[in-house]
Amino acid sequence: MASLAILASLAGCNCQQAKVWQTPPVITPGNNCGEPPSDAIILFDGNDVSQWVSADGKSPIKWKVENGYMEVVPKSGNILTKRGFGDCQLHIEWATPAEVKGSDQKRGNSGVFLMNLYEVQVLDSYQNDTYFEGMAGAIYSQSPPWVNVCRPPGQWQSYDIIFHRPHFNGNKCIKPARMTIFQNGVMVQDNCELEGLTTKKPSFYQVHGDKEPLQLQDHNNPVRFRNIWIRELPESR
């Protein structure tokens, strides 16, 4: 088959510059929705937690692992991946407690932090009022989800996140981080540009490495996680 560049030339394409694309690599998708493709790095398969350490970066995690999931043990601390990631595609499944306790931010609260700094909120947002930028599917403190697509408490939910890291030149951020999020198969964030760290405003960027760990949060609620895998992506075109 002729390359795109040749076809564009033959067709008299008025593109600014003909491009010669590289042949995309072949990978095998998972057999079922949510299963990792062949090039995924498996971070948690339901049993093996060897990819994770406690927040101190060296101690074994203290979360409960049973029945194919790991569960936050309140006050045991956040957990981190041993390796760092930059641009990536992340799949993670989570469930808030079936027994509802508390309301607002005290109900099924946790978080998924890309590069240990940029949080996608985990919360039981099913018939639970809270501030919009703190709902499930929010980029915490910065961008509310387009829609509330939470399932009832105790049911498994999924995030599929496309993350592009920020770029720095010295102490200055020259290219902000961006994030696209699907919750339960529904887009809730579309290539959203982050203002900086997902702490309470005012937000700002702080210089960090090109690859940093993924972090899962202990927010004193026994939230469960399973089927966690990640794909490293090439730098943005």
Beta strands, then each sheet from edge to edge (+ up, - down):
strand 1: 41-44
strand 2: 52-54
strand 3: 64-66
strand 4: 69-71
strand 5: 79-85
strand 6: 88-95
strand 7: 110-114
strand 8: 118-122
strand 9: 157-164
strand 10: 167-169
strand 11: 172-175
strand 12: 178-183
strand 13: 186-193
strand 14: 212-216
strand 15: 224-232
sheet 1: 1+ 15- 4+ 3-
sheet 2: 1+ 15- 6+ 9- 12+ 13-
sheet 3: 2+ 5- 14+ 7- 8+
sheet 4: 10+ 11-
end
